[in-house]
């Protein structure tokens, strides 16, 4: 009995040690060299693996950082400037600081101002509805309201508002990764430069119909009347195909356009209420 | 044993309420709306401007490329607007609006006396006539016919198939056309055979149209090389690839053209349009549209001018019934529900089906029970349940490797599903996403190598 036990132990140990020796040499022979800095850089990244840097995840981005001569072409939208500075510091490379961006929804056609003209019964995703027809309302450019953007947001920054039927962006959580922009079949979401205190002035409309048609479909549609363009002192507003667009790079948040817009298509967000004018001046 | 295609297929209730009814000519509409993109391919380019006076049959939009088609004025009158109008896609697109003032035809169109020297025309002359007349496939896809008639280099057609299947429930426009214009269809067929330089043509007709089969068989005795083949009842037999399989036994590979197996398929209505284009120089400005539905008081087959708002068609059929749940352009299987009755009749529209409310609503979606009825029903040998699942999850690469782009959107899967799952809705989304992916990949390759298109 003892004998069997003894032989077993010897055989197993012999197999073990032979395998260990073989494995040692095999691992030496077929070893893949991986830059240890990749691990370090990856540790600095936010590990969201969202892919919005253009690479297949954080590790691929770290790999690209290591092999690059300068970090000017590379940017992690989620980590932002802080992360890029840290990587640049670690790798002793240059990096370009980019202004952080947040997503805005260029549609304000909620259930009240944009009446429904038909009923959609198919699969309740924006992608499916967009493929079938212009949507439940008279506006063929506006939000479909099935929340494809909210589904893809990894950072809990986009939620559907059941009252308005539109998605809402949480400015504090949105880091401008751009996943929602790709998810929207109507290209309604846009990444805009983040302004101080998350203030935003933008045209919340993408309707390219002629003014009369657009206004009929939605009370807050941009009609392309050009009033805002006339009043803008900074040349930030362009009008193309009956639709105004405010260039976030040129906009100074003066809000003159908001006052002249007769359909309230231009939104001002995160500003103090207008009545207290004296405070505003002192703040500025 | 009658011929049919090998894989899949379903047999929906036929409901051909308007079968055998004579074609009625609809009075001229007050105005016509003509989208410049009513065919597959490049939209046509405007050839008129606002305020112009046009005659019936005048060219108003010129073909915008090789895969494109001319558009002609279907009435005579004044171009009142060139603006964006809602079309059958459910979106707005650039359209020409003509206010009708009468029906004065272009001088070149000789309706009362057919062109005598048809036999003497060369292939190139025939092709030019077909192209000038703006003939497109009238079965539904509206693919420019002249493109089909010039197979790419290296491909040679040996057989012409004429599609008289009309497998969609409710629709009877091709059936009525075959009964009334049988000899014209066969004359058109022999013209197509001449252009393609083929010796053999087969007209495929499903067995539920025995009168059309007998009539065309009788007439075909006067034509050389034209056979009429009855086919078993099975949907989607009218689809190009399925019809080729049923009539010739040949299989068209994924993404390949029918010409790769030596076949060209044209609809009976297209053959008729080709005959009219050659014999009378008459452009494609009218077509037969079935207006039907269980609640419709006077369903029928109407010969209408292209561009007529469908509201006028529905009024001619006795008005919109109170209990209408959906208005569908095309047949109930592949057609499209619309949200606006101002949509005009386009070249590819074969029918308008008004579905009653109680039949129109969707059933509650239940979980997949893995019965594989959709797999059995799929005529393209795909796995619809799998494609739906991966499209739902957004796994586009997987969808591509499972050949989502081969889907012909016939709806057999959704029709057979006992759990009423919206299979086709998801597959269609997947198909369009994958299509975009493939196109963006090709475009990047093109820019890299700087190949001019």
Contacts between the chains, C-beta under 8 A, distances in Angstrom:
chain1	res1	chain2	res2	distance
A	117	B	339	6.6
A	117	B	340	7.8
A	118	B	339	3.6
A	118	B	340	7.7
A	121	B	361	7.0
A	121	B	362	5.2
A	122	B	362	7.8
A	122	B	422	6.5
A	122	B	425	4.9
A	123	B	422	4.8
A	123	B	425	4.0
A	123	B	426	6.2
A	123	B	429	7.6
A	125	B	429	7.0
A	127	B	429	4.6
A	127	B	432	7.8
A	127	B	433	7.1
A	128	B	425	5.0
A	128	B	426	7.0
A	128	B	428	7.1
A	128	B	429	4.9
A	131	B	428	5.8
A	131	B	429	6.0
A	131	B	432	5.6
A	132	B	90	6.3
A	132	B	336	7.3
A	132	B	337	7.8
A	133	B	89	7.4
A	133	B	90	2.6
A	133	B	91	7.1
A	133	B	336	7.7
A	133	B	337	8.0
A	133	B	338	7.3
A	133	B	339	5.9
A	134	B	86	7.1
A	134	B	90	4.9
A	134	B	91	5.1
A	134	B	92	7.4
A	134	B	339	7.3
A	140	B	91	5.5
A	140	B	92	6.0
A	209	B	84	6.9
A	209	B	92	7.1
A	210	B	83	7.7
